[in-house]
Amino acid sequence: MRARIKFTTEFNKDALVGILREHHWLPGFDQNSPEASKLIAEVQDSVDEEDVVLFRGIEKIVLSNTQTESKGTLSLEHEVWVVRLLNPSINLLQLACQTLVTHIVENALRNHKKIDFKGPIQIVERKRKETIIQGRVLATPQDRHAFARSNRRIEYRIAQIGFVTLLVLLLVTYPWSWHDPKNPVQTWILSVCEKFIGSVAVTTLISYFQYWTFLVSQREHAIQWSIPGEPEQLTIRAPSV
């Protein structure tokens, strides 16, 4: 199985290498050793045919992670950093992707560096192009809010509309000096508005609670996994880091 992660960041090459070394993503052998060349050849053998020429002509950093038993390369392709990981186990490959993304994002947030993941993370069988599982990175609060709003659009919209409606009702029913208790039409309108306040408040709170609960659940993992062609809500969880 192979996975590909693409991202841009303000980190330069040396900084990325430092992050990889800190989190034990660099192998015990030298980057110019025969072992490294063999690993690069193995990764190249898994690269899509249209990317082979580009892959051959660029500098590669060899990766190896003992925890997930995964190996691969990091390279800069068309100003985008590309991580290619290999592992015969799809579960360990998911875990490797999640671990690597978490490590890079944590360092980016700590050092106030921008990071942007390009497209979904794709896991495919070697020598094939059909994506088995794809992952959407939800590593930052902005990512999680965007995902929650797209998957809980109705609840979020009801909460927004309900909040505005509640404010309007409270303003209308406030005992302003111009209220005339002797005016039957005005009294009737105010009484109707007062009756709506409770139901609007309850509906708004329930909708926001549903949205908030879904948002909080996204903090469990840095990557939201799904099966291509299936609704994005039907996710496959990677093992916890």
CORVENMO-V106595 format. One record per backbone hydrogen bond with DSSP energy under -0.5 kcal/mol. CO is the residue of the C=O (numbers start at 1). NH is the residue of the N-H. E is the energy in kcal/mol with one decimal. If there is no record, write none. Layout:
# CORVENMO-V106595
((CO | NH | E) (CO | NH | E))
This chain:
# CORVENMO-V106595
((1 | 87 | -2.1) (2 | 124 | -2.4) (3 | 85 | -2.3) (4 | 122 | -1.2) (5 | 83 | -3.2) (6 | 118 | -2.6) (7 | 81 | -2.4) (8 | 116 | -2.8) (12 | 16 | -2.2) (13 | 17 | -2.6) (14 | 18 | -2.1) (15 | 19 | -2.1) (16 | 20 | -2.5) (17 | 21 | -2.5) (18 | 22 | -2.3) (19 | 23 | -1.7) (20 | 25 | -3.5) (20 | 26 | -0.5) (21 | 24 | -1.4) (25 | 64 | -2.4) (30 | 33 | -1.5) (33 | 37 | -2.1) (34 | 38 | -2.4) (35 | 39 | -2.0) (36 | 40 | -2.6) (37 | 41 | -2.2) (38 | 42 | -1.8) (39 | 43 | -2.4) (40 | 44 | -2.9) (41 | 45 | -1.8) (42 | 46 | -0.5) (43 | 46 | -1.5) (43 | 47 | -0.7) (44 | 47 | -0.9) (48 | 51 | -1.8) (48 | 52 | -0.7) (49 | 52 | -1.0) (51 | 55 | -2.7) (52 | 56 | -2.4) (53 | 57 | -1.4) (55 | 58 | -0.9) (59 | 76 | -0.5) (60 | 62 | -0.6) (61 | 74 | -2.1) (63 | 72 | -2.1) (64 | 66 | -0.5) (65 | 69 | -0.9) (65 | 70 | -1.4) (70 | 65 | -3.1) (71 | 86 | -3.3) (72 | 63 | -3.2) (73 | 84 | -2.5) (74 | 61 | -2.6) (75 | 77 | -0.7) (75 | 82 | -3.3) (76 | 78 | -0.5) (77 | 80 | -1.2) (80 | 77 | -3.2) (81 | 7 | -2.3) (82 | 75 | -2.1) (82 | 84 | -0.5) (83 | 5 | -2.6) (84 | 73 | -2.0) (85 | 3 | -2.3) (86 | 71 | -1.6) (88 | 90 | -0.5) (89 | 93 | -1.9) (90 | 94 | -2.2) (91 | 95 | -2.2) (92 | 96 | -2.4) (93 | 97 | -2.3) (94 | 98 | -2.6) (95 | 99 | -2.7) (96 | 100 | -2.6) (97 | 101 | -2.6) (98 | 102 | -2.3) (99 | 103 | -2.3) (100 | 104 | -2.3) (101 | 105 | -2.7) (102 | 106 | -2.5) (103 | 107 | -1.7) (104 | 108 | -2.1) (105 | 109 | -2.8) (106 | 110 | -2.2) (107 | 111 | -2.0) (108 | 113 | -3.0) (109 | 112 | -0.7) (114 | 10 | -1.8) (116 | 8 | -2.5) (117 | 119 | -0.7) (121 | 135 | -2.7) (122 | 4 | -1.4) (122 | 124 | -0.5) (123 | 132 | -2.5) (123 | 133 | -1.4) (124 | 2 | -2.7) (125 | 128 | -1.8) (130 | 125 | -0.6) (133 | 123 | -2.5) (134 | 226 | -2.5) (135 | 121 | -3.2) (135 | 137 | -0.5) (136 | 224 | -2.9) (140 | 144 | -2.1) (141 | 145 | -2.5) (142 | 146 | -2.2) (143 | 147 | -2.3) (144 | 148 | -2.6) (145 | 149 | -2.4) (146 | 150 | -1.7) (147 | 151 | -1.9) (148 | 152 | -2.1) (152 | 156 | -2.5) (153 | 157 | -2.5) (154 | 158 | -2.7) (155 | 159 | -2.3) (156 | 160 | -2.1) (157 | 161 | -2.9) (158 | 162 | -3.0) (159 | 163 | -2.1) (160 | 164 | -2.1) (161 | 165 | -2.8) (162 | 166 | -2.6) (163 | 167 | -2.1) (164 | 168 | -2.3) (165 | 169 | -2.6) (166 | 170 | -2.4) (167 | 171 | -2.2) (168 | 172 | -2.5) (169 | 173 | -2.4) (170 | 174 | -0.7) (174 | 176 | -2.9) (176 | 179 | -1.4) (179 | 181 | -0.6) (180 | 183 | -2.0) (182 | 184 | -0.8) (183 | 187 | -2.4) (184 | 188 | -2.4) (185 | 189 | -2.4) (186 | 190 | -2.4) (187 | 191 | -2.0) (188 | 192 | -2.1) (189 | 193 | -2.3) (190 | 194 | -2.2) (191 | 195 | -1.7) (192 | 196 | -1.4) (193 | 197 | -1.1) (194 | 198 | -0.6) (195 | 199 | -0.7) (196 | 200 | -2.5) (197 | 201 | -2.4) (198 | 202 | -2.3) (199 | 203 | -2.3) (200 | 204 | -2.5) (201 | 205 | -2.3) (202 | 206 | -2.5) (203 | 207 | -2.3) (204 | 208 | -2.4) (205 | 209 | -2.4) (206 | 210 | -2.2) (207 | 211 | -2.1) (208 | 212 | -3.1) (209 | 213 | -2.6) (210 | 214 | -1.8) (211 | 215 | -2.3) (212 | 216 | -2.5) (213 | 217 | -1.8) (214 | 218 | -0.8) (215 | 218 | -0.9) (216 | 219 | -1.7) (217 | 220 | -1.2) (218 | 221 | -0.7) (222 | 138 | -3.5) (223 | 225 | -0.7) (224 | 136 | -2.4) (225 | 236 | -1.3) (226 | 134 | -2.5) (227 | 230 | -2.4) (231 | 234 | -1.6) (233 | 235 | -1.8) (234 | 227 | -0.7) (235 | 237 | -0.6))
